[in-house]
């Protein structure tokens, strides 16, 4: 049966959140953004984590970096070692050093990436391996850099649908992200190339396959502690499927933050300590 483990998360309040540019299909500079509503949704997400017994640490938002709220993109932390983000788009590049400095100041071993990657958005731990998205934001060469850094197998998965530009928009690690339970994932097959779908079928034959409707509301941009799965309440079919597997879906509205192309997972960087 699914069981929860206590997690440590890093988050960034969306104080300066807006849509000033368009670097993914979700962003529309002509659509007004209610920053106060985004902050309220973010606070609810943070409070849900705290209510579930998890630790939430905060990095200060910086003016001029409206996407800094998407903490998962700021780095990837495995085994107490932080691999910095090196963003594709110039608008987000200052976020990488800001997150890396916070991690160094809080006792993590840090590595400044030489290759383009967008943090935990494209690097997801499941069991003893790291699933690594590429095709839109992360360079395949970053996979080898990460594998060497953490001494873990890194499995590349090609993304082919621009709506799902990061791996964490098309795949959720339901169990096994901390190595304490058997691996279980949910994913949306059309987001992946035929070769990537074959890899996923071979490695996760019992995976939960998301519907078009649930994927279209970014339902897979979710956070699981092994028992509770925090996701957008708009993904109703996903919630039903989770219950059937014994998980407890926890709906948290992140619709204002979706205007920038992110949901619960984008706002949440997991801090994994030394193994």
C-alpha positions, 0 to 999 in steps of 0.5 A: 500500500502507498505510504508517505515519507516526510519531505523537505521542499524549497519554494519561492513566493510569487511576489513578482509573478506576471507574464512579461514574455512568452517562452512556452505555449501556456504563456500569453502576454496579452492576458492579465495576471492577478498576482495577489491571486497567484500568491494566495494559491501559492500560500495554499499549496505551501500550507497543504505541504505543512499540514501533511507534515513536510518541511518547507523552506523559502528562497527570497523572490527577486525583482525582475524574475517573475518565473522564480516561483517555479522553484523546481526549475532552479536546480536538482538536489540528489544525495545532498548534491545540488546540480545547478540549472542553466536555463535555455532562455535569457529571461530565466538565466539569473535564477540558476545562480540565485538558487545555487547560492541559497543551496550553498548557504544552506549546507548543500554541496553545489555543482555549477552545471556546464550544460543546459538543463532546467533543474528538476523540471527535467530531472526526476528521481525514481528508485535508483535512477533519474529520468531525464527529459530532453527535446525542448529545454535540457541538453542531452549532454547534461544527462552525462554530467548529472550521472557522473555527479550523482553516480546514478543511472540517468535515463533520457526521455525525448519530449515531442509536444511543446505543451509539455516542455519539461518532463514534470509536465508529462510525468509524475513520480507517484512513489519511489522518488526518495528510494524508500518504496517501489517505483510507480509513475503516471505519464501521458504517452503522446508527450513522448517520442516512440522511443521514449514511450518504449522505454517507459513501457519497459521500465514501468509496465504498470504505470498510470496513463493519463488521459488527454483531458487531464494532461491538458490541464497540466494534471501531471505537474503534481507532487507525491509524498508516496501516499498523498498526491497534490495536483490541480483539482481540474484533473478529475480523471487523474484523481479517480485513478489515483484513488483506485491505486490507493493514493489520496489525491489532494486538489490545490488550485494553481490556475493563476500560476498555470498562466506561466506554464506551471502547477504544483510541481513547478513550484516545488523543489525537493531537497534530498539529503545524503544517501 
